[in-house]
Amino acid sequence: MENHRDDKVTHLQKHVMFFDRNNDGVVYPWETFQGFRAIGCGWLLSCFSAFFINFGLSRKTRPGKPFSFLFPIEVNNIHLAIHSSDSGVYDKNGRFVPAKFEGIFAEYAKTHKDALTYEEMKALLRANRQPKDFKGWLAGFTEWKILYVLGKDENGLLHKNIMKGAYDGSFFERLAEERARKNK
C-alpha cells in the first residue's frame, strides 16, 4: 500500500491511507489518532474517533482472522466496512462513482451549485437514512459533521472540491500540510 497514487487503489483506500501513518497497509488506533491530530482535530475528538473507528471497522476488514485487541483496520479490505445510510458515492468495492457525487449537488446544492450549506448537508443525510439504521445514521452524521467543520469556508459552505478531496484523502493531506506549515 506504499503507492498512494496507484491506479489500482480505490478512492476509499486512498481516503483511509492517510491514516496509515507508517504505510504498512494497516491502520491502528494510534495511527487514526495521529491522523486526526494532523488535520487539526482536538485531543478528545481524536481519541474518540480512534476508538470508535477502529473498534467499529476492525473486524469487518479482517474476515476469517482472529479478534485482535489492537483493533487493526486492513486498508485493502476497507470496502467491507462501508456502512449503510451512506451517500452511495463509493460503490461496494470502494470505487468513486462520479454520477452519485454529482447527484449530491444536483439534488441538494440549492444555495450554491458547487457547495452545500449546513442545512443542505443535513438534508442529504436525512435522505440517505435507511429505516432503523441507527449505527449508519450516526456514522454518516459524524463523518459529515467533522468534514463540514474542517472544510467549510468563511461563509459556511462546504465546496465540491473539498468533498471530492475527502473521498480520495487528498483533502486530509492538504490540511495536514497546512497545519504543519503553520506550526513551524
N, C-alpha and C positions, 0 to 999 in steps of 0.2 A: 504494500500500500504506500510505498515511498513516493511514487509519482502522482501527485495530486491532480495533474492535468492530463492523465492518461485517458484516451478516448473510451476505453472500456469501463472506466469508473463512472458510476451513475451520479446524478446530481445529489441524491440523498447521501451517497457515500461521501461525496465532497463536503456536503454540509456537516457530516459527523467527523470527517477527518481533521477539521480544525481543532477539535477537542482531543484528538490523538496526539498529544504533545510530543511523544517520542517516536512517532511514525512507525509503530510496530504492528499496526492493524488491530489493536485492542485498546479500548478506552476504559480506564479505571476511574473510580470516583474522584481520586485526587487530580486526575487529568481534566475531568469535567469541571472541577472546582477551579483549577488553574486557567482553563479556557474562559470561564465566566468572569474571573477576575481580570483576565487580559482584555476583555471587551468592555470593562468598566463597571461591572456589577459589584455590588457591595458584598461584604463578607457573608452576611446572613443569607442573602439570596443565592450566593454561590454555593454555600453549604447545603441549603435546602434543595437546590437544583441537582447538585451532585448526588445526593442521597436518592431523591425520587426518580431521577432519570435513570441512573444505573440500576437501582432496585427494580424499577419497572420494565427495563428493556433487556437486562442481562439474560435472563432465562430464555426469552424469545429469540435472541440472536445466537443461542448456543444449543440448538436442538441435538438431543442424543448425548449431551455431555453432562457430567455430574454437576450438581449445585456447587457454587463457589461463593464463599463469604466475601470474596474480593469484588463481587458484582461486575465482572468484566463485560463489556459490550464488544462484540466482534463486528468490525466495520463491514466486512464482506457480506455479512448476513443482516445488515440493518433493515433491509426491506421486509424482513419477517416481523419487524416490530412496528410497522406502520399502524397507527391507531385509527379507529373508526371516528366518525363525526369530523372528518378532515376535509380540506378543500378539494382533494382529488387531483392536485397539481402533480403529485408523484403517482405513477402507476404502481401496480402491485410489485414490480421489480425495482422500484425506486428511481425510475427514469422520469425526467421532467416532461410534462405534457403541455406544450405551448398553448394549445387551444383552451385548456382548462384555466391556465394562467390568464390569458387574455379575456376569458369569460368572466373572471372576477371583476375586471374593470368595466366590461360591457354591462354587467348586471348591477354592480354596487357603487361604482365611482360616479355619483350624481353631481357632486360639487365641482370636482376637477377630473378631467378624463384620464389622467395618468397618476392619480393619487387617491388614497382613501382617508376620510376623516375618521375619528374615533367611532362615531356613531355608524358610519358605513361599514367599518370593520366589524362592529358588533352585529350588524345586520347579516353580514357574511357568515359569521359564526353561528348565529341563530338558524339561518337557512340550512346549514350543513349538519345540524344536530340530528342524530338518529334517536328515536324514542328510547327512553330509559337507559341511555348510554352515558351514565354519569362520569365514568372514567375518561371516555372520549371527549366529553364536553370540557372537563377540567383540563385535560391535556391540550386541547385546541385553544381554550381561553388563555392558559398560561403561556403557551408558545407565542401567540399573537400579542398578548399584553406586553411581554418582555420585548418583542420585536418593535412594537409601537413606541415604547418608552425609549429604547435605544436608537430607533431610526427616524422618528418624526422630526420634521423641520420646525422652525420657529413659529410657523402658523398652525402647527398641529396636524400636518399632512404626512402620511406615510406614502412615499413615492414608489412608483413601479420599479425603478432601478434598485432601490433599497430592498424591496421584497424579492426581486429576482436574485439579488446578491445573497439574501438569506437562504434561498433554496439551494444555491450551489456553494455556500460557505464563503464566497468572496467578500461579502459584507463584514463577516467576522474578522477576516484577515485585515481589511481596511481599518476597522475600529481598533484592532489591536495595534496596528502600526501607528495610527494617530495618537493613541494613548501612550505608546512607548516614546514617541517624539516629544509629547508634552511633558513627560516625566523625566526627560534628560536634563 
